[in-house]
Amino acid sequence: MKKESGMKKISDRIRSVFSHFQAKLLLAFLVCTLLPLGTLGFIFYHVTYQIAEDKIMSSALLADDQLNVQINDRIRQTENVADSIQYDMYTLSQTDSSSTQSLSVFGSVRNDISMFKTTFGYYHISIFLPREQTGAGEGLYFYPLEDLESFRIPRQKRLNPGTDSIWFYHPDMQIPFILSDGYTARDVIVCCRLLRNQGTGATEYAYTILIDPAEFSDALADTFSDTDITSYLAAEDGTIMAHSDASLCGTVLDQDTLDLISRDEAETQKAGDINYHTARLDNGWYHVTEIPGSYIRKNTQILLQTLVFTLLVSLPLTVLVIIMISGNLTKRLKKLSLAMETFHLGKNTPSPVPELVSEAKSPSSYDEIDRLGITFQNMQASLNQNMDSILELSLSEERLKYQLLQSQINPHFLYNILGSIKTCISLDRLKTADEMITDLTRFYRLTLRKSGDLIAIRDELEIARLYLEMEKLCHGDSLSWEIRAEDGIQNFLICRFTLQPFLENSIQHGISRQTPCVHISLDVSYGDDTVIITITDNGAGIAPRQLEDLRATLENRTVDYQKHFGIGNVNKRLSSPSFGNGTVRVDSRLNEGTEIVITFEQMEDSDEESNDCG
């Protein structure tokens, strides 16, 4: 019995440890995935990386060799053109400038230069002659010899030109605007030749062939596009003549890199994590290709293949073990997820959560999913209960709030009308006061008979008409109006006592010395699933500062008892979803009139009782 009790304790302890979801998941992944893959990856990594490095380097060097052939062909082509120009220059220099034949020879040379430039796609060709030489001031291809000073020819090579071409980089080069797009400067590669007099040492003539660096940069970039490989052409002094990144053309290599590529050693060298492949071109340039180690590591295809093979072998075993260990957990998680997705506040729908916890399971062995399921079940019941209470309180609060707003505007209106009746009595206009009392009685009989917050538009228009009739008794011919409504629109509902405050505003503030007579137009029309009510008058209008203040009241949906009370009250009620999500817009000009546009959703009288105040 003691032995069985000890075994039971050990079993319970193990069960308690592995009752945690995280422990089970980690165990499955550690045993079935990380250990075998980590071991195999460590074994194969060094072998596969070396193989991949050799393969990628061979491919890059092959592309480099092909590119060297292309660049050397262009360099030799330029040298051949320079040789041809040398012959033309010899012919031109041997011609007497004072003879008529010199113009013919100059024209022939000029045609050759133009043909070379066009045929071989050079940026420009410039010839520099002594000023007394025929054509030295031509300005397109031929220039005075002193203009050669503007070229930044390396001083050492200029003093000892020999018979070879001088290659260098010239930034911000301009050519005549006739041959280029305006005066935009451009960096160029220059192939220059100078002829010195052996006796005096003076320069007899010179010429330059200008090449756009983009020609070489594009070739470098196209060769190694979509890779991390960098390729560039560098002169002997370290100036970058062309680069796969065109923005680096004209920059200078640091001394360490220049020393590395200029060594007379193997073509491929390594410094840090970068492999340098250097080739010497026909004109003395260095063609350098930098292959970073990161590019090689990124392209270790054989390593990827090895890992894929390992995955294919170990994956079935991994999946099988994970399914066996976590199958039950996954099933319960799906049920819990479904319960959470279908849960809605206010709906007491049956939940599958209780199925996650077996009645025979001891609370001491509950894992996180079991506790989460029980907590969610309790939370759902509590939320539904609280939501019902909150919803009932919100509805009661909303109902009381709008009843309060409605009750506030009626005394405001009654106060104004009684004031008008008092004025009539004080002026001994008893008949008018009697008619106003009669109309006021009819007015309140209609408004009190319609006790709901929403009434039909036809009833609201009748209330508006009765109000206008009462006001006309006071103002006589100074007030006129017209009411128009589209067919069928009067059956829709509107928030009760909406129009009167706007009509009162048009009358009280519209009649003035400048506008003694006011005409009010009231139009009710259809919008896009909305009702649009437009109230227009030709009265005194609203001053800009007052109009801005009124618009702020409408935008903020505030009710100020000191100013704009009636309009602010209506706007507050109309903006509620219960009353059509309405808006009020006011436009006005001094001594021209005011326009008020009220827009709200179309609401049908489907249940008249629902509109009554409870």
Secondary structure as UniProt FT lines:
FT   HELIX           2..17
FT   TURN            18..19
FT   HELIX           21..29
FT   HELIX           30..34
FT   HELIX           35..93
FT   TURN            97..98
FT   HELIX           101..120
FT   STRAND          124..129
FT   TURN            131..132
FT   TURN            134..137
FT   STRAND          142..144
FT   HELIX           145..150
FT   HELIX           155..159
FT   TURN            162..163
FT   STRAND          166..173
FT   TURN            177..183
FT   STRAND          186..196
FT   TURN            198..200
FT   STRAND          203..211
FT   HELIX           213..223
FT   TURN            224..226
FT   STRAND          230..234
FT   TURN            236..237
FT   STRAND          239..243
FT   HELIX           246..248
FT   TURN            249..250
FT   HELIX           255..261
FT   STRAND          268..271
FT   TURN            272..273
FT   STRAND          274..280
FT   TURN            282..283
FT   STRAND          286..292
FT   HELIX           293..298
FT   HELIX           301..341
FT   TURN            345..346
FT   HELIX           353..356
FT   TURN            359..360
FT   HELIX           363..365
FT   HELIX           368..426
FT   TURN            427..428
FT   HELIX           430..449
FT   STRAND          454..456
FT   HELIX           457..475
FT   HELIX           476..478
FT   STRAND          479..485
FT   TURN            487..488
FT   HELIX           489..491
FT   STRAND          493..495
FT   TURN            496..497
FT   HELIX           499..508
FT   TURN            509..510
FT   STRAND          518..526
FT   STRAND          530..537
FT   HELIX           544..556
FT   HELIX           565..574
FT   HELIX           577..579
FT   STRAND          583..589
FT   TURN            590..592
FT   STRAND          593..601
FT   HELIX           608..611
//
